[in-house]
Amino acid sequence: MRYWGKRGTIVAGAVVSASAFLLIMTERAQPAPPAAAPVTSRIAGKPDLNGIWGANNTANWDLLTHEARPMVGQPGIAPGSQVLAAPVLALGSIGWVPGGIGVVEGNEIPYQPWAAARKKENQEHWLDRDPEVKCFQPGIPRGMYMPHPFEVIQSDKQIQMIFEYANAQRTIHLIKMDDYPNVAWMGYSVGHWEGDTLVVEVTDFNDATWFDRAGDFHSDAMKVTERFTPHGPDAINYEATITDPQVFTRPWKISMPLYRRLEPDAQLVDFKCVPMVEETMYGNLRKDQLVKHWEGATMNIDITRKIPPGESVFERYVSGNPPAKQQ
């Protein structure tokens, strides 16, 4: 550690280990955002946000500060250690979640006690439960920091955001609109400008999206208040305040920079993942399984299908693979 003498002299101390450094980063106060740089392009007097954008962090893995951990783990030989479990064992180092610094103010999500237990259970069953695994639309704010870019198309009346993941979309209405008559995966967004900051209120969510791959979740009562503040022409300071009295004890906030993609040919590339997950989600309905066995140089993996919770016995009969008779 270090401390400063009377005249600013650095006095050297003990070397801080990697784990201690992570703890310090977890507990320290979030720094104030940097002063905004000049905006060089405008539309109807407001900052021009048109372009391809994306985050550069580990928030989609876990909103909180976290060390590296297995995607799916099981206890190792040493006390307290973890190793990769069977579903991801063949992935080796790729099967580990990268460590990262959190984006939550105070590094705490204020769950109610029942909800904290639910989040822990979600994390333990991540591979079966995460909506991202099933190619469901990501919701807000998760769509803003997934490892897929998104495009902004801006006019003076509305701002369209198109997300590479699952072809998800949202419209931010900048003029008065009637109340939304339904609920939606991406919510319903109404925005206004406060100087150069775009402020967006997002409501009317369903309860089927998560915040990250760590099991953090919400109810259909969630409201999200976003603030997009340009930091020069190629970066945006993004903040989202989450309010959900059914799940959390108080509102809480995340913040991060979003960066413009500067490649001359920057564009979205289709990631239409619905066909990609059909075998994962519905392969159990096949009479003859397509995916039953994988054999590599160092291991063999066998797949045994189970009837997912809530799937009707009728579906199994229709598939030609009825359940065993009760004895």
N, C-alpha and C positions, 0 to 999 in steps of 0.2 A: 504494500500500500504506500501512498505518498501523502505528505501534508506540507503546507506552506509555512515558511518562517516569517519573521516580522517584515522583511523586505521582499517577500515573494520568492525567497530561495527554496528550491525543491529539496526536501530531505528524503533520501531513499529509504524504503522499508522492505518488508518481505515481498517476494514475488507473488502476485495473485494467480492462483490456479485457474484453469479453464472453467471448472464448475463454479468457483467463487465469482468469477467474472460474470457468468450467466446469472447468478443470484443478484449481483449488483445491478445488472441491466434490468432484471425483473422488478426490483424494488424501487429503482430511482424514478423521480418524477419525469413525466413526459416533457421534452424540451418544447419551448415555444416555437411555432412554425416560423420559418424565415420570412423576412419582409418580401412582399410581392415585387417581382420585376415588371417592367413595363410590358403591356400587352400591345403587340404590333399590328394586329388585324382585328377589325370589328364588323359586326352585322347589326344594322339599325342602332348603332351607338353602344352595343354590348360586345363583350369579348367573343371572338370567333372560336368556337370549340370544334369545328368540323375537322374530321380526321380519324385515324386509327389510334386507339389508346389501349393501355394495359397497365396492370400493377406489376411490381417486381419484388415480391415478398413471399412468405410461407403462410399467409393468412388462410388460404383455402385448406391447408392442412390443419391449422389450429390457430384461432384468433389470439390465444394467449402465448406468452413466452414458453418455449418447450425445448427439451433436449431431443436428440435423435432417438427414435424408438421404432420397433417393428410395426409394419402395417397391421399384421396379425401376429401376435406373439404368444409364447408359452414360457413357463419358468425354465431357466437354464440350470446348469449344474451348481454354479456359485449362488449363495443365498442372495435373493433380491435381484438376480440377473434375469434377463429375458433373451430368448432366441426366436428366430422366425418359426412360425407354426406351419403346419402342412400346406395350407392353401397358397402360401407365398414362398415356401422354402426354396424352390428352384430359382427364385429371382435373386438370391444372394444380396449384395449391397443395394440393388435396386429396390428390394423389398423393405427398405427402411425409410421412415419419415425423416426428412431433413430437419435439423434443429433450426429454430428461428426466434427472433425477437417479436414480442406481441404487439398488436395494434390497438388493444383495448386500453382506454384511459384508466390508470391505476392497476392494470393487469388483473382485473377481477370482473367476472360476470356475476351479477348479484341474483343468483337463482333463489327462489323459494325452496325450502327443504325438500319437498316432494320432487321438484323439478331438478334439483341437484342430483338426486338419486336416479332420475330418469336419464339425465345427461350421461352419467357414469355407465349406465346400462347400454345406452346408445353407442358409446365409445367401445365397449366390450364386444358389441355385435355390429361394428361398423360395416363389415363387408356385406352383411345381409340387409342392412337398413338404410344406408346412405342413399338419398334420392339421386345423387350424381351417378352412382354405379348403375342405376336403372335408366339413365338418360332423361330424367324429369327436368323441367325447366328450373334454373337455379334459384330464382327469386332475387329479391333485393334485400340486403346489400351484396349477397354472395356473388351475383353476376359481375360485380364491379372488380373483383380481385381473383377470379378464377384464372388458371394458367392458359387462358385463351383470350385473344384480343377482342375488342368491340369497336364498332364504328359509330361516330356521331354525325348526324345530318341535321343541320340547324336552320331554322327560319325565324322570323320575328313572332310567329304565332305558336310554334311547337318545336320540340327537339326530339328527334327519333334516335334511339339507340338500338343497334343491331348487334347481337352477340354471336360470335363464331360457334360457341358451344350450343348444340341442340337447336340452332337457328332461332334462339329466343329473341324477343323484341320487347321494347317498351316505348311508349310515347309520353313525353312530358308536355302537358298542356300549359301554355302560357296565357291563355285567355279563359274567361269564366266558362265552366262546363257544368252540366247537370251532374248530380250525384251518380256514381257508378251503380248499376242495378244488380251486380253480382260480385263474386270473388274471383281472384285470378292468381295464377302462379307468380307473375311478376308484379302484382299489385296494380294500383291505379295512381298515377303520378300527376300532380298539379304543381306547377312551379311559378316563381316570380323572381325578379332581379332585385337585389339590394346592393346598389352600386355595381361593382364588377363581380359580385358573388351570386351565383345561381342557387336559390333555395327551393328545395323540392319536398313536398309532403306526399308520402306514399302510404296508401291505406288499402283496405279491401283485399287482404291476402287470404289464401287458404292456409291450412296449418301443416302442409305437406313438405315444405322446404326446410333445409338446415342452413346454418351459417358456415359450416366447415366440415371437414372429415373427422372431427373430434367428437361429433355427436351433439354439438350445441344446436338448440332448437327453439321454437317459439309456438305460440298459438295463433288462431285466426283473429285475435284481438290486437295483433302487433301493428304499430304505426312507426314509420321510419321518417326522420327528418334529415335530409341530405343537404350539404353545403359544398358547392364546387367553386373554389376560388383559384383563378389562374395564377400561376407563378411563372410569369414570362410566357412566351408563345408555345412552349413544348412541355409544360408540366402543369398539373392541377393539384392543389391541396384538397383532398377529399375527406369529408367528415360525414358520419352517419350516426345519429342518435336514435337508439332503439327504446321504445316504450311499449311494454306489454304487461299490464298489471295481473294477468292470469298466471304468468310464469316468473316474472322478476319482481324484486322488492322495490326497485327504483329504476328510472331511466339510466342508460349507460351509453358510452360513445366509443366509436372506433375512428381512427384517422390514419391516413397514409397518402403518399404521393401517387398520382397516376401520370404515366409518361406517354408522350406522343411517339408513335413509330415513325422513324425518320428515313427508313429505306426508300429509295426513289420509287420502288414498285410495291410499297406497302399496301396490303389488301387482306380481306378476310378470305380464308380457305374453308370450304364446306367441311363441317364436322357433323353430318347428319347421323346421329348415333342411335336412332331408334332401331334400324336393322342390325346394328352392332350388338345389341343387348337382347335380341329376341331369343337366342339360344340360352342365354343366361337366365332369363326370366321364365321362359315357357318351354324350354327343352324337356322338362320333366313330363310334359303332356304327350311326347312322342311315344308310340308303341315300341319302336326300335331307336334306342338312344344314339345320337350322332357322336357325342363326346362321352366316352367311357374310360379311356385309358391313354396315358401319355408315357412314353418311354424315352429317357435321355441317356446320356453317357454314364451318369453316376447315380441315377435314381429312376424309379418307376412311380407313377401316380395314378391311382384308380379313383374314378368318380362314382359315387353312389347318390342317386337322386332321392329327395324327400318331398313329400307333399307340403307345400308352404302353408303356414297357418291361414285359415280362412278359405282355402280352396275347396270347392264342393266335391263330394264324391261323384256327382253327376259328370263333372268335367273329366274325371278319370275314366268313366265308362265311355264317354264320347271319344276319348283319345284311343280307345281300344286297349287300355291298360288298367283295368279295374282293381280296386284294393282287394287284399286277401280277405276271405270270409272269416267272420268271427267264429271261434270255436265254442 
